[in-house]
Amino acid sequence: MQISLTVNGSRRALDVEPTILLVEILRDHLRLTGTHIGCDTSQCGACNVLMDGRAVKSCTVIAGQADGAAVTTIEGIGADGALHPMQVAFREAHGLQCGFCTPGMVIAGIAIAGRHGPDVDEETIRHDLEGNLCRCTGYTNIVKAIRAGASAL
């Protein structure tokens, strides 16, 4: 199957199996390994990417669903070699520990900020983070980071 999608601002045409998942396209075909595979069952959010501006779990998107879409991965959120404000907020608020969930959390944070604006409250962030698992931090600093990142956007 031939698909065409825009990934991090670059138009890409690929010949892939119809049942291949977006996460596999990103990691195996395009070598964008910042999008992590955590659970393979849509439970953890480590594979979050922005697809047409919405956070999606790329382990649940098959090739045909991604055809024609604009996809932004963790590698595509910064500009001119600078960190994205949400990445800066995660660094400054210590919103990571082992770092495995961090790319998915940052992408989720960007989507949360986009939906709720710069004054998003802690309760909303916690609710919207359901389905994004971190086994290290306890979420307190992740929530602080998303609040700071949202206000910086």
DSSP file (Angstrom, degrees, kcal/mol; ACC not computed):
  #  RESIDUE AA STRUCTURE BP1 BP2  ACC     N-H-->O    O-->H-N    N-H-->O    O-->H-N    TCO  KAPPA ALPHA  PHI   PSI    X-CA   Y-CA   Z-CA
    1    1 A M              0   0    0      0, 0.0    15,-3.0     0, 0.0     2,-0.5   0.000 360.0 360.0 360.0 135.5    0.0    0.0    0.0
    2    2 A Q  E     +A   15   0A   0     13,-0.2     2,-0.3    11,-0.0    13,-0.2  -0.839 360.0 176.5 -95.8 126.6    1.3    3.5   -0.9
    3    3 A I  E     -A   14   0A   0     11,-2.9    11,-2.9    -2,-0.5     2,-0.4  -0.928  16.3-157.5-127.5 157.0    0.7    6.2    1.7
    4    4 A S  E     +A   13   0A   0     -2,-0.3    64,-4.2     9,-0.2     2,-0.3  -0.999  22.2 157.0-132.8 129.7    1.7    9.8    1.9
    5    5 A L  E     -A   12   0A   0      7,-2.6     7,-3.3    -2,-0.4     2,-0.6  -0.976  39.8-119.7-147.1 159.3    2.0   11.7    5.1
    6    6 A T  E     -Ab  11  70A   0     63,-2.7    65,-3.8    -2,-0.3     2,-0.5  -0.914  29.6-171.0-102.9 120.4    3.8   14.8    6.4
    7    7 A V  E >  S-Ab  10  71A   0      3,-2.9     3,-2.0    -2,-0.6    65,-0.2  -0.954  70.6 -20.6-118.3 119.1    6.1   14.0    9.3
    8    8 A N  T 3  S-     0   0    0     63,-3.0    -1,-0.2    -2,-0.5    64,-0.1   0.853 130.2 -48.9  52.2  38.6    7.7   16.8   11.2
    9    9 A G  T 3  S+     0   0    0     62,-0.3     2,-0.5     1,-0.2    -1,-0.3   0.345 116.9 109.1  88.9  -5.9    7.1   19.1    8.2
   10   10 A S  E <   -A    7   0A   0     -3,-2.0    -3,-2.9     2,-0.0     2,-0.3  -0.903  67.6-128.5-108.8 128.6    8.5   16.9    5.5
   11   11 A R  E     -A    6   0A   0     -2,-0.5     2,-0.4    -5,-0.3    -5,-0.3  -0.572  30.5-171.1 -73.2 131.4    6.3   15.1    3.0
   12   12 A R  E     -A    5   0A   0     -7,-3.3    -7,-2.6    -2,-0.3     2,-0.5  -0.990  15.5-163.1-129.5 132.5    7.0   11.4    2.9
   13   13 A A  E     +A    4   0A   0     -2,-0.4     2,-0.3    -9,-0.2    -9,-0.2  -0.966  21.2 178.4-111.5 130.2    5.7    8.8    0.5
   14   14 A L  E     -A    3   0A   0    -11,-2.9   -11,-2.9    -2,-0.5     2,-0.7  -0.966  31.4-140.8-135.9 146.6    6.0    5.2    1.6
   15   15 A D  E     +A    2   0A   0     -2,-0.3     2,-0.3   -13,-0.2   -13,-0.2  -0.938  45.2 155.7-104.2 110.5    5.2    1.7    0.4
   16   16 A V        -     0   0    0    -15,-3.0    -2,-0.0    -2,-0.7     9,-0.0  -0.858  49.4 -88.9-134.2 163.4    4.0   -0.2    3.5
   17   17 A E    >   -     0   0    0     -2,-0.3     3,-1.6     1,-0.1    46,-0.3  -0.508  40.6-122.7 -67.8 142.4    1.9   -3.2    4.5
   18   18 A P  T 3  S+     0   0    0      0, 0.0    46,-0.7     0, 0.0    45,-0.3   0.777 109.2  50.2 -61.0 -27.0   -1.7   -2.1    5.1
   19   19 A T  T 3  S+     0   0    0     43,-0.1     2,-0.1    44,-0.1    -2,-0.0   0.408  80.8 121.0 -94.5   3.0   -1.7   -3.4    8.6
   20   20 A I    <   -     0   0    0     -3,-1.6    43,-1.9     1,-0.1     2,-0.2  -0.389  62.2-123.1 -68.3 144.9    1.5   -1.7    9.8
   21   21 A L  B  >  -E   62   0B   0     41,-0.2     4,-2.1     1,-0.1     3,-0.5  -0.561  14.2-119.4 -88.3 151.8    1.1    0.7   12.7
   22   22 A L  H  > S+     0   0    0     39,-3.2     4,-2.8    36,-0.5     5,-0.2   0.879 114.5  57.9 -56.4 -40.1    2.1    4.3   12.6
   23   23 A V  H  > S+     0   0    0     35,-1.9     4,-2.5    38,-0.3     5,-0.3   0.877 107.4  47.9 -60.1 -36.7    4.6    3.7   15.5
   24   24 A E  H  >>S+     0   0    0     -3,-0.5     4,-2.5    34,-0.3     5,-1.0   0.877 109.8  52.2 -71.6 -37.6    6.3    1.1   13.3
   25   25 A I  I  X>S+     0   0    0     -4,-2.1     5,-1.9     3,-0.2     4,-0.9   0.945 113.8  44.2 -60.1 -47.3    6.4    3.5   10.3
   26   26 A L  I  <5S+     0   0    0     -4,-2.8     6,-3.0     3,-0.2    -2,-0.2   0.943 124.2  32.2 -64.0 -48.9    8.0    6.2   12.4
   27   27 A R  I  <5S+     0   0    0     -4,-2.5     4,-0.4     4,-0.2    -3,-0.2   0.939 129.8  29.9 -77.1 -48.4   10.6    4.0   14.1
   28   28 A D  I  <5S+     0   0    0     -4,-2.5    -3,-0.2    -5,-0.3    -2,-0.1   0.852 130.4  29.7 -87.4 -36.5   11.4    1.3   11.5
   29   29 A H  I  <<S+     0   0    0     -5,-1.0    -3,-0.2    -4,-0.9    -4,-0.1   0.849 133.5  27.9 -92.4 -38.6   10.9    3.2    8.2
   30   30 A L  S   <S-     0   0    0     -5,-1.9    -3,-0.2    -6,-0.2    -4,-0.1   0.489  95.3-130.7-104.6  -4.7   11.7    6.7    9.1
   31   31 A R        +     0   0    0     -4,-0.4     2,-1.1    -6,-0.3    -4,-0.2   0.801  55.3 146.2  59.8  33.5   14.1    6.0   12.0
   32   32 A L    >   +     0   0    0     -6,-3.0     3,-0.9    -7,-0.2    -1,-0.2  -0.762  15.8 168.7 -97.8  85.7   12.4    8.5   14.4
   33   33 A T  T 3   +     0   0    0     -2,-1.1    -1,-0.1     1,-0.2    -6,-0.1   0.362  52.1  90.0 -89.1   5.3   13.0    6.5   17.5
   34   34 A G  T 3  S+     0   0    0      2,-0.1     2,-0.8    -3,-0.1    -1,-0.2   0.762  71.7  82.0 -69.1 -24.1   11.9    9.2   20.0
   35   35 A T  S <  S-     0   0    0     -3,-0.9    12,-0.2   -12,-0.1     2,-0.2  -0.753  81.9-149.8 -81.6 114.1    8.4    7.7   19.8
   36   36 A H        -     0   0    0     10,-1.4     2,-0.6    -2,-0.8    -2,-0.1  -0.538  14.6-138.8 -93.2 151.9    8.6    4.8   22.2
   37   37 A I        +     0   0    0     -2,-0.2    -1,-0.0     1,-0.2    -2,-0.0  -0.942  35.8 157.2-103.7 114.4    6.8    1.5   22.2
   38   38 A G  S    S-     0   0    0     -2,-0.6    -1,-0.2    63,-0.0    63,-0.0   0.840  70.9  -4.2-106.0 -46.2    5.9    0.7   25.7
   39   39 A C        -     0   0    0      0, 0.0    -2,-0.1     0, 0.0     0, 0.0   0.626  67.3-140.4-128.0 -21.6    2.9   -1.7   25.9
   40   40 A D  S    S+     0   0    0      1,-0.1    -3,-0.0     0, 0.0     0, 0.0   0.600  88.4  81.8  64.1  11.7    1.7   -2.4   22.4
   41   41 A T  S    S-     0   0    0     19,-0.0    -1,-0.1     0, 0.0    19,-0.0   0.207 106.4-106.4-132.0  15.6   -1.9   -2.3   23.8
   42   42 A S  S    S+     0   0    0      1,-0.1    15,-0.1     0, 0.0    18,-0.0   0.743  90.4 110.4  67.9  25.1   -2.7    1.4   23.9
   43   43 A Q  S    S+     0   0    0      1,-0.0    88,-0.1    89,-0.0    -1,-0.1   0.731  70.5  41.4-100.3 -25.3   -2.4    1.6   27.6
   44   44 A C  S    S-     0   0    0     88,-0.2    89,-2.6    89,-0.0    -1,-0.0   0.762  79.2-138.8-107.1 -25.6    0.8    3.6   28.3
   45   45 A G    >   +     0   0    0     87,-0.2     3,-1.7     1,-0.1    63,-0.1   0.504  62.4 126.7  80.9   2.7    1.0    6.6   26.0
   46   46 A A  T 3  S+     0   0    0      1,-0.3   -10,-1.4    58,-0.1    58,-0.2   0.753  73.4  53.9 -63.7 -21.7    4.7    6.3   25.4
   47   47 A C  T 3  S+     0   0    0    -12,-0.2    11,-1.4    57,-0.1    -1,-0.3   0.224  78.3 144.7 -98.3  14.1    4.0    6.3   21.7
   48   48 A N  E <   +C   57   0A   0     -3,-1.7     2,-0.3     9,-0.2    26,-0.2  -0.255  16.9 164.2 -56.9 135.9    2.0    9.6   21.6
   49   49 A V  E     -C   56   0A   0      7,-2.1     7,-2.8     5,-0.1     2,-0.6  -0.917  41.5-105.9-138.2 165.2    2.4   11.8   18.6
   50   50 A L  E     -CD  55  72A   0     22,-2.6    22,-2.9    -2,-0.3     2,-0.5  -0.867  33.5-173.4 -93.1 126.1    0.4   14.7   17.2
   51   51 A M  E >  S-CD  54  71A   0      3,-3.3     3,-1.6    -2,-0.6    20,-0.2  -0.968  77.5 -18.4-122.2 114.6   -1.6   13.7   14.2
   52   52 A D  T 3  S-     0   0    0     18,-3.5    -1,-0.1    -2,-0.5    19,-0.1   0.877 131.0 -52.4  53.0  39.1   -3.4   16.6   12.6
   53   53 A G  T 3  S+     0   0    0     17,-0.4     2,-0.4     1,-0.2    -1,-0.3   0.362 118.3 107.1  85.1  -4.6   -2.8   18.5   15.8
   54   54 A R  E <  S-C   51   0A   0     -3,-1.6    -3,-3.3    60,-0.0     2,-0.4  -0.867  73.7-116.0-108.7 139.7   -4.3   15.9   18.1
   55   55 A A  E     +C   50   0A   0     -2,-0.4     2,-0.3    -5,-0.2    -5,-0.2  -0.593  43.2 172.9 -71.5 128.3   -2.4   13.6   20.4
   56   56 A V  E     -C   49   0A   0     -7,-2.8    -7,-2.1    -2,-0.4     2,-0.9  -0.964  40.3-114.3-133.9 152.5   -2.9   10.0   19.4
   57   57 A K  E >   -C   48   0A   0     -2,-0.3     3,-2.3    -9,-0.2     4,-0.3  -0.792  25.8-154.3 -84.9 110.7   -1.3    6.7   20.5
   58   58 A S  T 3  S+     0   0    0    -11,-1.4   -35,-1.9    -2,-0.9     3,-0.5   0.602  87.8  71.0 -68.9  -9.7    0.6    5.7   17.4
   59   59 A C  T 3  S+     0   0    0      1,-0.2    -1,-0.3   -37,-0.2   -11,-0.0   0.522 101.1  46.9 -79.9  -3.8    0.4    2.1   18.3
   60   60 A T  S <  S+     0   0    0     -3,-2.3     2,-0.6     2,-0.1    -1,-0.2   0.386  92.8  89.6-114.0   1.2   -3.3    2.2   17.5
   61   61 A V        -     0   0    0     -3,-0.5   -39,-3.2    -4,-0.3   -38,-0.3  -0.883  63.1-154.0-104.3 120.6   -3.1    4.0   14.1
   62   62 A I  B >>  -E   21   0B   0     -2,-0.6     4,-1.2   -41,-0.2     3,-1.1  -0.515  33.3 -97.6 -90.5 164.9   -2.8    1.8   11.1
   63   63 A A  H >> S+     0   0    0    -43,-1.9     4,-1.0   -45,-0.3     3,-0.8   0.851 120.4  53.4 -49.4 -48.4   -1.2    3.0    7.8
   64   64 A G  H 34 S+     0   0    0    -46,-0.7     3,-0.3     1,-0.3    -1,-0.3   0.829 105.9  54.1 -61.1 -32.6   -4.4    3.8    6.0
   65   65 A Q  H <4 S+     0   0    0     -3,-1.1    -1,-0.3     1,-0.2    -2,-0.2   0.789 109.6  48.3 -70.4 -27.4   -5.5    6.0    8.9
   66   66 A A  H X< S+     0   0    0     -4,-1.2     3,-2.4    -3,-0.8    -1,-0.2   0.617  81.6 118.6 -87.7 -13.6   -2.3    8.0    8.7
   67   67 A D  T 3< S+     0   0    0     -4,-1.0   -62,-0.2    -3,-0.3     3,-0.1  -0.347  88.3   6.2 -58.9 124.2   -2.5    8.5    4.9
   68   68 A G  T 3  S+     0   0    0    -64,-4.2    -1,-0.3     1,-0.3   -63,-0.2   0.358 103.1 130.6  85.8  -4.4   -2.6   12.2    4.2
   69   69 A A    <   -     0   0    0     -3,-2.4   -63,-2.7   -65,-0.2     2,-0.6  -0.360  59.3-127.5 -82.5 159.3   -2.1   13.2    7.8
   70   70 A A  E     -b    6   0A   0    -65,-0.2   -18,-3.5    -3,-0.1     2,-0.4  -0.950  31.8-168.8-102.6 119.0    0.4   15.6    9.3
   71   71 A V  E     -bD   7  51A   0    -65,-3.8   -63,-3.0    -2,-0.6     2,-0.5  -0.921  10.5-167.7-115.3 132.8    2.3   13.9   12.1
   72   72 A T  E     - D   0  50A   0    -22,-2.9   -22,-2.6    -2,-0.4     2,-0.2  -0.984   8.9-172.0-120.4 124.5    4.6   15.6   14.6
   73   73 A T    >   -     0   0    0     -2,-0.5     3,-1.7   -24,-0.2     4,-0.3  -0.499  45.5 -91.8-102.6 176.1    6.9   13.4   16.7
   74   74 A I  G >  S+     0   0    0      1,-0.3     3,-0.9   -26,-0.2     4,-0.4   0.823 126.7  60.0 -57.7 -31.4    9.0   14.5   19.7
   75   75 A E  G 3  S+     0   0    0      1,-0.2    -1,-0.3     2,-0.1     3,-0.2   0.718 104.9  50.1 -69.1 -19.3   11.9   15.1   17.2
   76   76 A G  G <  S+     0   0    0     -3,-1.7    -1,-0.2     1,-0.1    -2,-0.2   0.353  88.0  80.0-103.5   5.8    9.8   17.7   15.4
   77   77 A I  S <  S+     0   0    0     -3,-0.9    -1,-0.1    -4,-0.3    -2,-0.1   0.787  77.6  74.1 -89.4 -25.3    8.6   19.9   18.2
   78   78 A G  S    S-     0   0    0     -4,-0.4     2,-0.4    -3,-0.2     5,-0.2  -0.325  71.8-137.4 -79.6 168.4   11.6   22.1   18.7
   79   79 A A  B >  S-F   82   0C   0      3,-0.8     3,-2.2     1,-0.1    -2,-0.0  -0.994  71.0  -9.0-132.1 134.8   12.7   24.9   16.3
   80   80 A D  T 3  S-     0   0    0     -2,-0.4    -1,-0.1     1,-0.3     3,-0.1   0.847 127.9 -53.3  52.5  41.0   16.1   25.8   15.0
   81   81 A G  T 3  S+     0   0    0      1,-0.3    -1,-0.3    -3,-0.1     2,-0.3   0.457 111.6 121.7  77.9   0.1   17.9   23.4   17.4
   82   82 A A  B <   -F   79   0C   0     -3,-2.2    -3,-0.8     1,-0.1    -1,-0.3  -0.667  67.9-105.5 -95.0 151.4   16.1   24.9   20.5
   83   83 A L        -     0   0    0     -2,-0.3    -4,-0.1    -5,-0.2    -1,-0.1  -0.414  35.6-108.6 -69.7 149.2   13.9   22.9   22.9
   84   84 A H    >>  -     0   0    0      1,-0.1     4,-2.3    -2,-0.1     3,-0.6  -0.468  33.2-110.1 -68.9 149.2   10.2   23.4   22.7
   85   85 A P  H 3> S+     0   0    0      0, 0.0     4,-2.3     0, 0.0     5,-0.1   0.830 120.6  54.5 -54.2 -33.2    8.8   25.3   25.7
   86   86 A M  H 3> S+     0   0    0      2,-0.2     4,-2.1     1,-0.2    63,-0.1   0.882 107.6  49.6 -69.5 -36.2    7.1   22.1   27.0
   87   87 A Q  H <> S+     0   0    0     -3,-0.6     4,-2.2     2,-0.2    -1,-0.2   0.911 110.5  50.4 -65.4 -42.0   10.5   20.3   26.9
   88   88 A V  H  X S+     0   0    0     -4,-2.3     4,-2.9     1,-0.2     5,-0.2   0.925 109.6  51.1 -60.2 -44.4   12.1   23.2   28.8
   89   89 A A  H  X S+     0   0    0     -4,-2.3     4,-2.6     1,-0.2    -1,-0.2   0.893 108.6  51.1 -62.0 -40.9    9.3   23.0   31.4
   90   90 A F  H  <>S+     0   0    0     -4,-2.1     5,-2.7     2,-0.2     4,-0.4   0.909 112.7  46.6 -63.2 -40.9    9.9   19.2   31.8
   91   91 A R  H ><5S+     0   0    0     -4,-2.2     3,-0.8     3,-0.2    -2,-0.2   0.949 116.3  43.3 -64.5 -48.4   13.6   19.8   32.3
   92   92 A E  H 3<5S+     0   0    0     -4,-2.9    -2,-0.2     1,-0.2    -1,-0.2   0.829 117.6  44.3 -71.1 -32.1   13.1   22.7   34.8
   93   93 A A  T 3<5S-     0   0    0     -4,-2.6    -1,-0.2    -5,-0.2    -2,-0.2   0.385 108.4-121.2 -92.2   4.3   10.3   21.0   36.8
   94   94 A H  T < 5 +     0   0    0     -3,-0.8    -3,-0.2    -4,-0.4    47,-0.2   0.925  50.2 166.2  55.2  47.3   12.1   17.7   36.8
   95   95 A G      < +     0   0    0     -5,-2.7     2,-0.3    -6,-0.2    -1,-0.2   0.020  52.4  55.6 -83.6  28.7    9.2   16.1   35.1
   96   96 A L        +     0   0    0     -6,-0.2    38,-0.0    -5,-0.1    45,-0.0  -0.988  44.4 171.0-152.4 158.7   11.1   12.9   34.3
   97   97 A Q  S    S+     0   0    0     -2,-0.3    -1,-0.1     0, 0.0    -2,-0.0   0.363  89.3   9.6-130.9 -81.4   13.1   10.2   35.9
   98   98 A C  S    S-     0   0    0      1,-0.1    -2,-0.0     4,-0.0     0, 0.0   0.809  91.6-137.9 -75.1 -26.2   14.1    7.3   33.7
   99   99 A G        +     0   0    0     -4,-0.0     3,-0.2     3,-0.0    -1,-0.1   0.340  68.7 117.0  92.1  -6.4   12.8    9.2   30.6
  100  100 A F  S    S+     0   0    0      1,-0.2     4,-0.3     2,-0.1   -64,-0.2   0.915  84.4  35.5 -64.3 -42.2   11.0    6.4   28.9
  101  101 A C  S  > S+     0   0    0      1,-0.2     4,-2.3     2,-0.1     3,-0.3   0.618  94.8  94.6 -83.3 -12.1    7.6    8.0   29.1
  102  102 A T  H  > S+     0   0    0      1,-0.2     4,-3.0    -3,-0.2     5,-0.3   0.855  79.1  51.4 -56.9 -47.2    8.9   11.5   28.6
  103  103 A P  H  > S+     0   0    0      0, 0.0     4,-2.2     0, 0.0    -1,-0.2   0.930 115.0  44.4 -56.9 -43.3    8.4   11.9   24.8
  104  104 A G  H  > S+     0   0    0     -3,-0.3     4,-2.4    -4,-0.3    -2,-0.2   0.871 113.9  50.1 -66.8 -37.0    4.8   10.7   25.1
  105  105 A M  H  X S+     0   0    0     -4,-2.3     4,-2.8     2,-0.2    -1,-0.2   0.898 109.8  50.6 -67.8 -41.0    4.2   12.9   28.1
  106  106 A V  H  X S+     0   0    0     -4,-3.0     4,-2.3     2,-0.2    -2,-0.2   0.935 112.1  47.1 -62.3 -46.0    5.6   16.0   26.4
  107  107 A I  H  X S+     0   0    0     -4,-2.2     4,-2.1    -5,-0.3    -2,-0.2   0.923 112.8  49.3 -61.4 -44.0    3.4   15.4   23.4
  108  108 A A  H  X S+     0   0    0     -4,-2.4     4,-2.7     1,-0.2    -2,-0.2   0.905 109.7  53.0 -60.5 -41.1    0.4   14.9   25.7
  109  109 A G  H  X S+     0   0    0     -4,-2.8     4,-2.6     2,-0.2    -2,-0.2   0.889 107.2  50.4 -61.8 -40.7    1.3   18.1   27.5
  110  110 A I  H  X S+     0   0    0     -4,-2.3     4,-2.2     2,-0.2    -1,-0.2   0.915 112.5  47.4 -63.1 -42.7    1.4   20.1   24.2
  111  111 A A  H  X S+     0   0    0     -4,-2.1     4,-2.1     2,-0.2    -2,-0.2   0.904 111.3  50.7 -66.3 -40.9   -2.1   18.7   23.3
  112  112 A I  H  X S+     0   0    0     -4,-2.7     4,-2.7     1,-0.2     5,-0.3   0.936 111.4  48.0 -61.3 -46.7   -3.4   19.5   26.8
  113  113 A A  H  X S+     0   0    0     -4,-2.6     4,-2.3     1,-0.2    -1,-0.2   0.889 110.6  52.5 -61.3 -39.0   -2.1   23.1   26.5
  114  114 A G  H  < S+     0   0    0     -4,-2.2    -1,-0.2     1,-0.2    -2,-0.2   0.863 115.1  40.8 -65.0 -36.1   -3.6   23.3   23.0
  115  115 A R  H  < S+     0   0    0     -4,-2.1    -2,-0.2    -5,-0.1    -1,-0.2   0.863 129.3  25.6 -78.5 -37.0   -7.1   22.2   24.3
  116  116 A H  H  < S-     0   0    0     -4,-2.7     3,-0.4     1,-0.2    -3,-0.2   0.530  98.8-133.3-113.5  -8.6   -7.2   24.1   27.5
  117  117 A G    ><  -     0   0    0     -4,-2.3     3,-1.1    -5,-0.3    -1,-0.2  -0.192  45.2 -47.0  84.5-177.1   -4.9   27.1   27.1
  118  118 A P  T 3  S+     0   0    0      0, 0.0    -1,-0.2     0, 0.0    33,-0.1   0.649 129.1  55.9 -72.2 -16.4   -2.2   28.6   29.3
  119  119 A D  T 3  S+     0   0    0     -3,-0.4    -2,-0.1    31,-0.1    28,-0.1   0.036  71.5 153.0-105.6  27.3   -4.2   28.6   32.5
  120  120 A V    <   -     0   0    0     -3,-1.1     2,-0.1    27,-0.1    31,-0.1  -0.296  38.8-130.8 -59.3 137.3   -5.0   24.9   32.6
  121  121 A D     >  -     0   0    0      1,-0.1     4,-2.2    -5,-0.1     5,-0.2  -0.452  16.4-109.5 -93.1 165.4   -5.5   23.6   36.1
  122  122 A E  H  > S+     0   0    0      1,-0.2     4,-2.8     2,-0.2     5,-0.2   0.873 115.6  54.7 -60.5 -41.3   -3.9   20.6   37.8
  123  123 A E  H  > S+     0   0    0      1,-0.2     4,-2.3     2,-0.2    -1,-0.2   0.905 109.4  47.7 -62.0 -41.6   -7.2   18.6   38.0
  124  124 A T  H  > S+     0   0    0      2,-0.2     4,-2.9     1,-0.2    -1,-0.2   0.916 111.9  49.8 -65.6 -43.5   -7.7   19.0   34.2
  125  125 A I  H  X S+     0   0    0     -4,-2.2     4,-1.7     2,-0.2    -2,-0.2   0.949 111.3  48.6 -60.5 -48.6   -4.1   18.0   33.5
  126  126 A R  H  < S+     0   0    0     -4,-2.8     4,-0.3     1,-0.2    -1,-0.2   0.903 113.5  47.5 -59.5 -41.5   -4.4   14.9   35.7
  127  127 A H  H >< S+     0   0    0     -4,-2.3     3,-1.5     1,-0.2    -1,-0.2   0.940 112.7  48.0 -64.1 -46.8   -7.7   13.9   34.0
  128  128 A D  H 3< S+     0   0    0     -4,-2.9    -1,-0.2     1,-0.3    -2,-0.2   0.710 103.7  62.5 -70.3 -19.2   -6.3   14.4   30.5
  129  129 A L  T >< S+     0   0    0     -4,-1.7     3,-2.1    -5,-0.2    -1,-0.3   0.500  71.9 124.4 -83.5  -3.1   -3.2   12.4   31.4
  130  130 A E  T <  S+     0   0    0     -3,-1.5     3,-0.1    -4,-0.3    -3,-0.0  -0.359  73.0  32.5 -56.3 134.2   -5.3    9.3   32.0
  131  131 A G  T 3  S+     0   0    0      1,-0.2     2,-0.5   -88,-0.1    -1,-0.3   0.484  96.1 101.8  91.8   3.7   -3.9    6.6   29.7
  132  132 A N    <   -     0   0    0     -3,-2.1     2,-0.4   -87,-0.1   -87,-0.2  -0.956  60.5-158.8-119.9 109.9   -0.3    8.0   30.0
  133  133 A L        +     0   0    0    -89,-2.6     2,-0.4    -2,-0.5   -28,-0.1  -0.712  18.8 179.3 -99.0 137.8    1.7    5.9   32.4
  134  134 A C        -     0   0    0     -2,-0.4     4,-0.3     1,-0.1    -2,-0.0  -0.996   7.3-171.6-128.2 127.0    4.8    6.8   34.3
  135  135 A R  S    S+     0   0    0     -2,-0.4    -1,-0.1     1,-0.1    -2,-0.0   0.381  80.0  43.0 -98.3   4.3    6.3    4.2   36.6
  136  136 A C  S    S+     0   0    0      0, 0.0    -1,-0.1     0, 0.0   -40,-0.1   0.795 106.6  43.1-114.6 -42.9    8.9    6.4   38.2
  137  137 A T  S    S-     0   0    0    -42,-0.1     3,-0.4     1,-0.0     4,-0.3   0.737  79.7-129.3 -94.1 -24.7    7.7    9.9   39.1
  138  138 A G        -     0   0    0     -4,-0.3     2,-0.1     1,-0.2    -3,-0.1   0.535  51.6 -98.2  81.0   4.1    4.3    9.8   40.7
  139  139 A Y  S  > S+     0   0    0      1,-0.1     4,-2.8     4,-0.0     5,-0.3   0.153  97.0 112.3  75.7 -17.1    3.1   12.5   38.2
  140  140 A T  H  > S+     0   0    0     -3,-0.4     4,-2.0     1,-0.2     5,-0.1   0.933  85.4  37.4 -55.9 -50.6    3.6   15.5   40.6
  141  141 A N  H  > S+     0   0    0     -4,-0.3     4,-2.3     2,-0.2    -1,-0.2   0.777 113.3  57.9 -75.2 -25.2    6.4   17.0   38.6
  142  142 A I  H  > S+     0   0    0      2,-0.2     4,-2.4     1,-0.2    -2,-0.2   0.929 108.4  46.5 -65.6 -44.7    4.9   16.0   35.3
  143  143 A V  H  X S+     0   0    0     -4,-2.8     4,-2.4     2,-0.2    -2,-0.2   0.925 112.6  50.0 -63.2 -44.7    1.8   18.0   36.2
  144  144 A K  H  X S+     0   0    0     -4,-2.0     4,-2.5    -5,-0.3    -1,-0.2   0.910 111.0  50.4 -58.5 -42.3    3.9   20.9   37.3
  145  145 A A  H  X S+     0   0    0     -4,-2.3     4,-3.2     1,-0.2    -2,-0.2   0.912 109.9  48.6 -64.3 -43.1    5.8   20.7   34.0
  146  146 A I  H  X S+     0   0    0     -4,-2.4     4,-2.7     2,-0.2    -1,-0.2   0.901 111.5  50.2 -66.6 -39.2    2.7   20.7   31.9
  147  147 A R  H  X S+     0   0    0     -4,-2.4     4,-2.0     2,-0.2    -2,-0.2   0.938 115.0  43.7 -61.8 -45.2    1.3   23.7   33.8
  148  148 A A  H  X S+     0   0    0     -4,-2.5     4,-1.5     1,-0.2    -2,-0.2   0.915 114.7  49.1 -66.3 -42.4    4.5   25.6   33.3
  149  149 A G  H  X S+     0   0    0     -4,-3.2     4,-1.2     1,-0.2    -2,-0.2   0.899 109.7  51.7 -64.3 -40.5    4.8   24.5   29.7
  150  150 A A  H  < S+     0   0    0     -4,-2.7     3,-0.4     1,-0.2    -1,-0.2   0.907 110.2  48.4 -62.9 -41.6    1.2   25.5   29.0
  151  151 A S  H  < S+     0   0    0     -4,-2.0    -1,-0.2     1,-0.2    -2,-0.2   0.797 109.5  53.9 -70.2 -25.8    1.8   29.0   30.4
  152  152 A A  H  <        0   0    0     -4,-1.5    -1,-0.2     1,-0.2    -2,-0.2   0.707 360.0 360.0 -79.3 -19.8    5.0   29.4   28.4
  153  153 A L     <        0   0    0     -4,-1.2    -1,-0.2    -3,-0.4    -2,-0.2   0.482 360.0 360.0 -79.0 360.0    3.1   28.6   25.1
